[in-house]
């Protein structure tokens, strides 16, 4: 058989004979007519195998082929709005590459634990495949915007000697006799590369040993982290809203079929355009208490608070200037109110919580040393980080966005575990 044509390109081959190489998603047996739903990773097409149009061995293969068997089908593409994807294939030949035994995931209701045990096969379903295609485009759009706006990709270590987001969620390891950890964030190293290159971003896996079973948390996730020299908190928020808006609008433009498969309300996404509302922490606390979601001044936001804020706006909203005590040691204090930090979270609408977290970093050596001491952190692992304040320090800022939480929001998913091919959660490290 000849080289393959991808199902996504069927519209370009109407009236032409093509070869589709894929897997059987489902079929309907009508005696002398076999209707085979074939997927190839790019789409789904119905192959109509009429007994009189194919060789006896090809028809027997069509009659006996089982779900998720791999197969090669040759035929003529024709338009048919009743068919999946709007096209059918009038088959002239069929070859089974490998005949599958009974498939464990049947067209019936399965529990989440069962599906997660079979995650390596579950990702073949149209719903899961659509999510992964959206994820791929989100990553493409992230790089597209950053690369197009002068940011240099400068990736950071996965194995690190120190904490970035607190010492309680570190995965520890023995690095040839030296204590080391899986990275929580590339931000500290981003600050170094920003002093060399101006505007940078790191993009890679990060790890948090959080004993959390919420729908928003994974222990391993991918994060993009831009960092900018000579940019303050306000400039940081402007970059973040333009960046997030581009990612959402680009996904809307290029992933309409996938979002339709996921039954996503795209009207909500179309509103994700700048400017985003901005709330100071003080005002957010006041509003939360008015809305019946109690919180004391000085507390960091939890899921109920983020959900309440997100539900009161039709697009992401910035909450900035949190109390310094509830943010990381490296956050720059507000010069007008030192008890506040120049920190910011972007909270997504529709109950999706924090999409971005970031802020302006401390650029004064003495202040950073004092903050390290106050946090009870050892000086030695951070000496290189302090060097950034000794040699040409400048005001700088940045943020981090978790890919999986962004994908969950764009896709309208209830749980983050479906946003990555093989999720790592508390108690699950397989398949």
Secondary structure, 3 states (H helix, E strand, C coil): CCCCCCHHHHHHHECCEEEEEEEEEEEEEECCEEEEEEECCCCEEEEEEEHHHCCHHHHHHHHHCCCCCEEEEEEEEEECCCCHHHEEEEEEEEEEEECCCCCCCCCCCCCHHHHHHCHHHHCCCHHHHHHHHHHHHHHHHHHHHHHHCCCEECCCCCEECCCCCCHHHCCEEEECCEEEEECCCCHHHHHHHHHHHCEEEEEEEEECCCCCCCCCCCCEEEEEEEEEECCCHHHHHHHHHHHHHHHHHHHHHHCHHHHHHCCCCHHHHHCCCCCCEEEEHHHHHHHHHHCCCCCCCCCCCCHHHHHHHHHCCCCCEEEECCEHHHCCCCECECCCCCCEECEEEEEECCCCEEEEEEEEECCCHHHHHHHHHHCCCCCHHHHHHHHHHHCCCCCEEEEEEEHHHHHHHHHCCCCHHHHCCCCCECCECCC
